[in-house]
Amino acid sequence: LDGDRQVGVTTSGTFSPTLKAGIALALVDADAGIDDGALVTVDVRGRAVECQLVRPPFVTAKTR
């Protein structure tokens, strides 16, 4: 949410044992003007949670 404006929708989410944190995939409107790394408020089961937008992959690969 950008203020009270919805700018996207979460498509899936889970816990990442590698990052030791929750991660999710979302579709964010390209015309919303939100850049990679921006903080957004996400409704997680009725709670407002602040999240950072990051383009996948979430972890840098160690192999080629």
C-alpha positions as CSV (number, residue, x, y, z in Angstrom):
1,L,0.0,0.0,0.0
2,D,1.1,3.5,-0.8
3,G,-0.8,5.4,1.8
4,D,-4.2,3.9,1.3
5,R,-3.5,3.1,-2.4
6,Q,-3.0,-0.5,-3.4
7,V,-0.1,-0.9,-5.7
8,G,0.2,-4.6,-6.1
9,V,-0.8,-8.1,-4.9
10,T,1.1,-10.8,-3.2
11,T,1.0,-14.1,-5.2
12,S,2.9,-16.4,-2.8
13,G,5.0,-16.4,0.4
14,T,7.0,-18.7,2.6
15,F,9.8,-18.8,5.2
16,S,13.4,-18.8,3.7
17,P,15.7,-21.0,5.8
18,T,18.7,-19.5,3.9
19,L,17.7,-15.9,4.7
20,K,16.1,-16.8,8.1
21,A,13.2,-14.5,7.1
22,G,9.9,-14.5,5.4
23,I,9.9,-13.9,1.6
24,A,7.1,-13.4,-0.9
25,L,6.5,-12.9,-4.6
26,A,4.3,-10.0,-5.6
27,L,3.0,-8.3,-8.7
28,V,3.6,-4.6,-8.4
29,D,2.1,-2.1,-10.9
30,A,4.9,-0.8,-13.1
31,D,3.2,2.7,-13.2
32,A,3.1,2.9,-9.4
33,G,6.5,4.5,-9.4
34,I,8.0,2.3,-6.8
35,D,11.7,1.4,-7.1
36,D,13.7,-1.7,-6.1
37,G,14.6,-1.4,-2.4
38,A,11.5,0.7,-1.5
39,L,9.7,0.1,1.7
40,V,6.0,-0.8,1.4
41,T,3.3,-1.7,3.9
42,V,1.8,-5.2,3.3
43,D,-1.3,-6.6,4.8
44,V,-0.3,-10.0,6.2
45,R,-3.4,-11.8,7.6
46,G,-4.9,-8.5,8.8
47,R,-1.6,-7.0,10.2
48,A,0.3,-4.1,8.5
49,V,3.9,-5.3,8.0
50,E,6.6,-3.1,6.5
51,C,8.5,-4.9,3.8
52,Q,11.3,-4.1,1.3
53,L,10.9,-4.7,-2.4
54,V,13.7,-6.8,-3.9
55,R,13.9,-8.3,-7.3
56,P,14.6,-12.0,-7.4
57,P,16.8,-13.9,-6.9
58,F,16.8,-13.1,-3.2
59,V,20.2,-14.9,-2.6
60,T,23.3,-14.6,-4.8
61,A,24.1,-18.0,-6.4
62,K,27.5,-19.5,-5.3
63,T,27.7,-21.8,-8.4
64,R,27.4,-21.1,-12.1
